[in-house]
Amino acid sequence: MAELSTIARPYAEAAFRVARSGDLNAWSALTAELAAVAGTAEMRALVLDPNLTPEAIYGVFAGVLKSPLGPEAQNFLRLVVENDRVAALPEVAAQFAALRNKLEGSAEAEIASAFPLTDAQVADLIGGLAKKFGGLTLKARVKVDPELIGGVRVTVGDEVFDTSVRAQLERMRTTLTAA
């Protein structure tokens, strides 16, 4: 089977083209909601039920959404359901967000910290990282990960800056066992 990112790409690009000519914020919210609904155990089970037609699956899916479905969104969802691509919706949403970030000159920065960070600490961290990324506007998502022991791990796209105590201990272990 094809890689999920390969399957999702044309759907994300098509939704993004429609969104750019309409309401980008509404489409961002819609793709995120579609991904959330598609990721539930109930929807995964529903999609796998061989007794349900694509129209029935579409009806249930559309019925649980909070976001309004305009004609383009209805067509998009019907196409996803008819082509049996509901499982790809989380990746579609991720690629849609990446396309939007590229358009806006921004990027998602996932910050994992051993302890809760204050808003000032996050702002300082983002300010320093923005310089490394050529002035990109970074959107921070902060989470606490006690396994880091201390420090932070920041992921921006496919780049990772890991200054955590856990990473330092791992580097020391590798160095000591290599000798």
ABEGO torsion letter per residue (X at the ends): XBBAAAAAAAAAAAAAAAAAABBAAAAAAAAAAAAAAAABAAAAAAAABAABBAAAAAAAAAAABABBBBAAAAAAAAAAAAAGAAAAAAAAAAAAAAAAAAAAGBBBBBBBBABBBBAAAAAAAAAAAAAAAGGBBBBBBBBBBAAAGBEBBBBBEABBBBABAAAAAAAAAAAAAAX
